[in-house]
Amino acid sequence: MGDKSRLSPEQPFPVDLAPLEDSQVEILNSKIHRQLDREYTVDHEPDPETEFRHEELKAELDFRAAEDHQPPEDVSEVQPVAPPVVPPEPKASTPAPQAAAPDPKDKAPA
């Protein structure tokens, strides 16, 4: 029974990675990395097929990562941002005149 944690150059590899789920691409990437580790350890150099697969996976993962951070294609659906509301500056006002206290001289005789 073969090692399921690696993907050797003899094992099948998808021709097109685009239709695969993210998790499937990540699993393939992990298996290829483990295969590269084995090849460097045992053979002291990677197999060209494994290197090719590694580059394909790297390009696909980079593309998917960049795709997640792009703005929406149809910008007409994006709501415009309203400018901040700035309250008008208060006008300089003179204080309202206050009613004067009644003059005690104005009292009517009792």
C-alpha positions as CSV (number, residue, x, y, z in Angstrom):
1,M,0.0,0.0,0.0
2,G,1.4,3.4,-1.0
3,D,1.8,6.5,1.1
4,K,-1.4,8.5,1.0
5,S,0.3,11.6,2.4
6,R,2.3,12.1,-0.8
7,L,1.6,12.2,-4.5
8,S,4.4,10.6,-6.5
9,P,5.0,11.7,-10.2
10,E,3.6,8.4,-11.3
11,Q,0.2,9.0,-9.7
12,P,-2.5,10.9,-11.6
13,F,-2.8,14.6,-11.2
14,P,-5.7,16.8,-12.3
15,V,-5.2,18.5,-15.7
16,D,-7.3,21.5,-14.6
17,L,-7.2,22.7,-11.0
18,A,-9.9,25.4,-11.5
19,P,-13.0,23.2,-10.9
20,L,-11.6,21.8,-7.6
21,E,-12.7,23.0,-4.2
22,D,-10.2,25.0,-2.2
23,S,-9.8,22.2,0.2
24,Q,-9.0,19.8,-2.6
25,V,-6.3,22.1,-4.0
26,E,-4.9,22.6,-0.5
27,I,-4.7,18.8,0.0
28,L,-2.9,18.3,-3.3
29,N,-0.5,21.1,-2.3
30,S,0.2,19.4,1.0
31,K,0.8,16.0,-0.8
32,I,3.2,17.7,-3.3
33,H,5.1,19.4,-0.6
34,R,5.6,16.1,1.2
35,Q,6.7,14.5,-2.0
36,L,9.2,17.3,-2.6
37,D,10.5,16.7,0.9
38,R,10.9,13.0,0.2
39,E,12.7,13.6,-3.1
40,Y,15.1,16.1,-1.7
41,T,15.8,13.7,1.2
42,V,16.1,10.5,-0.8
43,D,17.1,11.5,-4.3
44,H,18.8,14.8,-3.3
45,E,16.9,16.6,-6.1
46,P,13.2,16.9,-7.0
47,D,11.6,15.1,-9.9
48,P,10.7,17.5,-12.8
49,E,7.1,16.4,-12.7
50,T,6.8,17.1,-9.0
51,E,8.4,20.5,-9.5
52,F,5.9,21.2,-12.3
53,R,3.0,20.2,-10.2
54,H,4.2,22.3,-7.3
55,E,4.4,25.4,-9.6
56,E,0.9,24.7,-11.0
57,L,-0.5,24.5,-7.4
58,K,1.3,27.6,-6.3
59,A,-0.1,29.5,-9.3
60,E,-3.6,28.3,-8.6
61,L,-3.4,29.1,-4.9
62,D,-2.0,32.6,-5.6
63,F,-4.8,33.2,-8.1
64,R,-7.5,32.1,-5.7
65,A,-6.0,34.3,-2.9
66,A,-5.9,37.3,-5.2
67,E,-9.4,36.7,-6.4
68,D,-10.8,36.9,-2.8
69,H,-9.5,40.5,-2.5
70,Q,-10.8,42.0,-5.7
71,P,-13.6,44.5,-5.8
72,P,-16.9,43.4,-7.2
73,E,-17.0,43.3,-11.0
74,D,-20.3,45.2,-11.3
75,V,-19.5,48.5,-9.5
76,S,-23.0,49.8,-10.2
77,E,-24.3,47.7,-7.3
78,V,-21.9,49.3,-4.9
79,Q,-23.6,51.9,-2.8
80,P,-21.8,55.3,-2.8
81,V,-20.5,56.4,0.4
82,A,-22.3,59.6,1.6
83,P,-20.0,62.4,2.6
84,P,-19.8,63.0,6.3
85,V,-22.3,65.4,7.7
86,V,-20.7,68.5,9.1
87,P,-22.9,70.7,11.3
88,P,-22.8,74.3,10.4
89,E,-20.7,76.6,12.5
90,P,-22.8,78.4,15.1
91,K,-23.3,82.1,14.3
92,A,-21.9,84.6,16.7
93,S,-24.9,85.9,18.5
94,T,-25.3,88.7,21.0
95,P,-26.9,87.7,24.2
96,A,-30.6,88.4,24.4
97,P,-31.4,91.5,26.5
98,Q,-32.5,90.5,30.0
99,A,-35.5,92.2,31.6
100,A,-34.4,94.8,34.1
101,A,-35.4,94.3,37.7
102,P,-38.2,96.6,38.7
103,D,-37.0,99.8,40.3
104,P,-38.1,100.0,44.0
105,K,-39.0,103.7,43.5
106,D,-41.7,102.7,41.1
107,K,-43.7,101.0,43.9
108,A,-47.1,102.3,44.4
109,P,-47.8,103.8,47.9
110,A,-49.6,101.4,50.1
